Amino acid sequence: MPIEAVINNIATESHLHPRAGQKQPKSDSGICMVGVFPPPVHGMAMVNAAMCEHLRSRGAMPLVFDLAPASLRRSWFNRLGRIRKVARALVRYLQEVLRGRGRTLYIGLSGGWGQLYEALFVAIARLGLARVFLHHHSFAYLNRRKLATRVLIRLAGPSATHVVLCETQGRRLTQCYPTASRRRIVSNAAIMDCVVEKKRRTRSLVERIGFLGNISREK
């Protein structure tokens, strides 16, 4: 599915009718984005930031809940700092839902135990009757079923929309977690293409070639 169709789907889903006794939101489009955003800079953070830019280009004003740690170090101090950040974001998101805003929740999913944090946002969204979009970036919980992912996807329910990278990822997702049946395929290349195009410069001479990435055995 083209990136434009997915972005328009997220943007239009935010314009839902308010519940009885609640006023129509005026200050934003009703979209809340949860995930890691730069800095620090890495692939998933860049994709989340690009999705945010796509939504803004459609006239939406998403409220961003950045759960990124202070650095990529895996120290206990860094982890504790992230817990405080997540707690503040959860309180603020709950306030948004109670006020009748935040009717669309988009989450750039973690690949590991960070999904337990994200499941709490999903639970609040479901209680607030919000639409849920889960963007999958990893095969870690598809090559092997994970408890955290099972809990999160069950909380999201069959009405949640799952954005996947490719047909293979979508097929494995449904095989591992059958309730994740509503899928949309969008590659990261499509998401990043428009953002990169704006910053592209013509070079007459290549001075150096480098590679920036989180190297794993598979890569």
C-alpha positions as CSV (number, residue, x, y, z in Angstrom):
1,M,0.0,0.0,0.0
2,P,1.4,3.5,-0.9
3,I,2.6,5.6,2.1
4,E,0.1,8.3,1.1
5,A,-2.9,5.9,1.7
6,V,-1.6,4.9,5.2
7,I,-0.9,8.5,6.2
8,N,-4.4,9.6,5.0
9,N,-5.9,6.7,6.9
10,I,-4.3,7.7,10.1
11,A,-5.1,11.4,9.6
12,T,-8.8,10.9,8.7
13,E,-9.3,8.4,11.6
14,S,-8.5,11.1,14.0
15,H,-11.6,13.1,13.1
16,L,-14.1,11.0,15.1
17,H,-17.2,12.3,16.8
18,P,-16.8,13.2,20.5
19,R,-18.5,11.0,23.1
20,A,-21.7,12.3,24.7
21,G,-21.1,15.3,26.9
22,Q,-17.7,16.0,25.5
23,K,-16.7,19.0,23.3
24,Q,-15.1,18.6,19.9
25,P,-11.3,19.0,20.2
26,K,-10.1,22.3,18.8
27,S,-6.3,22.5,19.4
28,D,-5.1,19.4,17.5
29,S,-6.0,16.7,15.1
30,G,-6.5,14.1,17.8
31,I,-3.4,12.1,16.8
32,C,-1.0,10.9,19.5
33,M,2.3,9.4,18.5
34,V,4.3,7.2,20.9
35,G,7.8,5.9,20.2
36,V,11.4,6.9,20.1
37,F,12.4,10.1,18.2
38,P,15.8,11.6,17.6
39,P,18.0,12.2,19.4
40,P,19.7,9.7,19.7
41,V,19.6,9.0,16.0
42,H,19.0,5.5,14.7
43,G,16.8,3.9,12.1
44,M,13.6,3.5,14.0
45,A,13.8,7.0,15.5
46,M,14.2,8.4,12.0
47,V,11.2,6.5,10.6
48,N,9.0,7.7,13.5
49,A,10.2,11.3,12.9
50,A,9.5,10.9,9.1
51,M,6.0,9.6,9.8
52,C,5.4,12.7,12.0
53,E,6.5,14.9,9.1
54,H,4.2,13.1,6.7
55,L,1.2,13.7,9.0
56,R,2.1,17.3,9.4
57,S,2.3,17.7,5.6
58,R,-1.4,16.5,5.6
59,G,-2.3,19.4,8.0
60,A,-2.4,17.2,11.1
61,M,-0.8,18.4,14.4
62,P,0.2,15.1,16.2
63,L,1.0,15.2,19.8
64,V,4.4,13.4,20.2
65,F,5.3,11.3,23.2
66,D,9.0,10.7,22.9
67,L,10.1,7.6,24.9
68,A,13.7,7.7,23.7
69,P,16.4,7.1,26.3
70,A,19.0,9.8,26.8
71,S,21.6,7.7,25.0
72,L,22.0,4.3,23.4
73,R,24.0,3.0,26.4
74,R,22.3,0.0,28.2
75,S,23.2,1.2,31.7
76,W,20.8,0.9,34.6
77,F,20.9,4.7,35.1
78,N,19.8,5.1,31.5
79,R,17.0,2.6,31.9
80,L,15.7,4.2,35.1
81,G,15.7,7.6,33.4
82,R,13.5,6.1,30.6
83,I,11.0,4.7,33.2
84,R,10.4,8.2,34.5
85,K,10.0,9.5,31.0
86,V,7.4,6.8,30.2
87,A,5.5,7.5,33.4
88,R,5.1,11.2,32.6
89,A,4.0,10.3,29.0
90,L,1.4,7.9,30.3
91,V,-0.1,10.4,32.7
92,R,-0.2,13.0,29.9
93,Y,-1.8,10.6,27.4
94,L,-4.4,9.6,30.0
95,Q,-5.2,13.3,30.4
96,E,-5.6,13.7,26.7
97,V,-8.0,10.8,26.5
98,L,-10.1,11.9,29.4
99,R,-10.4,15.3,27.8
100,G,-11.8,13.7,24.6
101,R,-8.6,14.2,22.6
102,G,-6.1,11.5,21.5
103,R,-8.7,9.6,19.6
104,T,-6.0,8.1,17.3
105,L,-3.0,6.4,18.8
106,Y,0.1,5.6,16.6
107,I,2.9,3.6,18.1
108,G,6.3,2.8,16.5
109,L,6.7,-0.5,18.3
110,S,9.9,-1.6,20.1
111,G,11.4,-4.9,19.4
112,G,11.8,-6.1,23.0
113,W,10.5,-5.5,26.5
114,G,9.8,-1.9,25.7
115,Q,6.5,-3.3,24.4
116,L,5.3,-3.6,28.0
117,Y,5.4,0.2,28.2
118,E,3.7,0.5,24.9
119,A,1.0,-1.9,26.0
120,L,-0.1,0.5,28.7
121,F,-0.7,3.2,26.1
122,V,-2.7,0.7,24.1
123,A,-4.8,-0.2,27.2
124,I,-5.6,3.5,27.8
125,A,-6.5,4.0,24.1
126,R,-8.9,1.0,24.2
127,L,-10.6,2.4,27.3
128,G,-10.9,5.7,25.6
129,L,-12.3,4.1,22.4
130,A,-9.4,5.4,20.4
131,R,-8.3,3.9,17.1
132,V,-4.9,2.1,17.3
133,F,-2.1,2.0,14.7
134,L,0.9,-0.2,15.5
135,H,4.0,0.2,13.3
136,H,6.2,-2.9,13.3
137,H,10.0,-2.5,12.7
138,S,11.4,-5.7,14.0
139,F,11.3,-9.5,13.3
140,A,12.6,-10.3,16.8
141,Y,9.1,-11.2,18.1
142,L,8.1,-12.8,14.8
143,N,11.0,-15.3,14.6
144,R,10.0,-16.3,18.1
145,R,6.8,-15.6,19.9
146,K,7.2,-13.2,22.8
147,L,5.0,-12.7,25.9
148,A,5.1,-8.9,25.8
149,T,4.0,-8.9,22.1
150,R,1.2,-11.3,22.8
151,V,-0.1,-9.1,25.6
152,L,0.2,-5.9,23.5
153,I,-1.6,-7.3,20.4
154,R,-4.3,-8.9,22.5
155,L,-4.9,-5.5,24.2
156,A,-5.0,-3.8,20.8
157,G,-7.7,-6.1,19.6
158,P,-8.7,-7.1,16.0
159,S,-9.7,-3.6,15.1
160,A,-6.1,-2.3,15.4
161,T,-4.2,-1.5,12.2
162,H,-0.8,-3.1,11.9
163,V,1.7,-1.3,9.6
164,V,4.3,-3.8,8.4
165,L,7.5,-3.6,6.3
166,C,6.7,-6.3,3.8
167,E,4.3,-9.2,3.0
168,T,6.6,-11.7,4.8
169,Q,6.5,-9.7,8.0
170,G,2.7,-9.3,7.8
171,R,2.3,-13.1,7.2
172,R,4.5,-14.0,10.1
173,L,2.7,-11.5,12.3
174,T,-0.6,-13.1,11.7
175,Q,0.8,-16.6,12.1
176,C,2.3,-15.7,15.5
177,Y,-0.5,-13.4,16.7
178,P,-3.8,-14.3,14.9
179,T,-5.7,-11.2,16.1
180,A,-3.3,-9.0,14.2
181,S,-5.3,-9.5,11.0
182,R,-5.7,-5.9,9.8
183,R,-2.4,-5.2,8.0
184,R,-1.0,-2.4,5.8
185,I,2.3,-2.8,4.0
186,V,4.7,0.2,3.8
187,S,8.4,-0.1,3.4
188,N,10.8,2.2,5.3
189,A,12.2,3.3,2.0
190,A,8.8,4.8,1.0
191,I,8.5,6.6,4.3
192,M,12.0,8.1,4.2
193,D,12.1,8.9,0.5
194,C,10.1,12.1,0.6
195,V,12.0,13.4,3.7
196,V,15.4,12.6,2.2
197,E,14.4,14.1,-1.1
198,K,13.9,17.5,0.5
199,K,17.5,17.5,1.9
200,R,19.2,16.0,-1.1
201,R,22.1,18.0,-2.7
202,T,23.8,17.4,-6.0
203,R,27.5,16.5,-5.6
204,S,30.1,16.7,-8.4
205,L,32.7,14.8,-6.4
206,V,32.5,12.0,-3.9
207,E,35.0,12.7,-1.2
208,R,34.3,9.7,1.1
209,I,31.9,6.8,1.6
210,G,30.8,5.7,5.0
211,F,28.2,3.5,6.7
212,L,26.2,4.5,9.8
213,G,24.1,1.8,11.4
214,N,23.5,-0.6,14.3
215,I,25.6,-3.6,13.1
216,S,24.2,-7.0,13.9
217,R,25.3,-10.5,12.9
218,E,22.5,-10.7,10.3
219,K,23.5,-7.3,8.7
